């Protein structure tokens, strides 16, 4: 029985963690300006929950329970660290406010947006803003963030800690900025939301608890920002992009869980209402006359979805859109996608030439999609040996077993092709 | 929170400025200081003599060394400071942007380590 209770308590704690982590961090950090302290206190509170809930039952309001414990942990930690009359006075004030919220039945205020804008403040190094939002709002660990951003985990961990200390020490405010600043800081916020979505997207079967609902969480954040800034076309563009991708979730795996690439997917499995919502958002954004990265990427999705009606993606449009994206971002990832489009609009050799031009970029040496794209195009030219080597690298770099299996099949099929 | 606004500017350019420009600058600083007083944010501030008047002292292994000149030779020199007390960094940054020196050199905004 104890084992069952343990599992139940663990599941309950994990469910609250998924739903409420960012909300609780934001609430505590916004009132103390101590992001590290808020995270530490909260992780202590989760540990206490795992010990306490199996024997005493899951509390009626797990969120308020966790907040109350985290609050005590934070005050204890502060007492140990600080002395002096001023500090004590300030602490009492914070404690009183936290107590009031923790014991009231009213929902805990949602400060996530304020925390996101603190993380995206101009005083924070631009490269760390998105990782910071992912860690504080969604509870990603440094290693996961590092892999999403192609950075060494140790370096990422250090930079995250430094940025959190800067928020407190420099007195960066926790609030949604005034309209003029809001637009300026929006880019960093959107980038972080999209990075979160991409992480959730990479686990379509939802087999990892840590990643499950991440795509939905990101869409939720996207909706929040889009509703706050209904006249900001890039906020609408990002939401459209995420909805387009999410609409294809069920088509991305076959009945046996095997990976199905976009061009082989059955359009009947795509989520039509979601696609229509995305198209409507994109249409609204396009009327605002300010093109940007997310609108362009959402438009690429539109050009793929055209296949529902015409049976074929609009490759010419896709190439044009990737041209524009490439000019805008200079991203090697965009260039890989452009190469795939060029292989369709012109010929495979032209696509390969685009990839060849990227070969010197050190960031791509360990980037699976580059080698997979290369292998696919080489296979079509009949360069079997070269294709085989590229597939081997792509397989070696892939972490998703479904995609790995797909690449292995393609590799095995190399010799049998005419 | 208290912040120190450190005003960095090119001393040589300031010394070479015309009398009219110098007077305009003084007028701008007076107005700026007055605005800070009115807003109730100012907690202190002074103009410094040129960095040529600086002397740098260091004690190493019990030996005191005294060197002529500022601690660091920079293209723009520390010329003065304001201490302000405002709610957060955004407020400090907006006061820093209003400082006449921000249009000529740079203002470094540093949070005070409150004990």
Interface residues (C-beta under 8 A of the other chain):
Chain A: X84 X86 X121 X123 X169 X170 X171 X172 X173 X177
Chain B: X1 X3 X87 X88 X89 X90 X92 X93 X111 X113 X114 X115
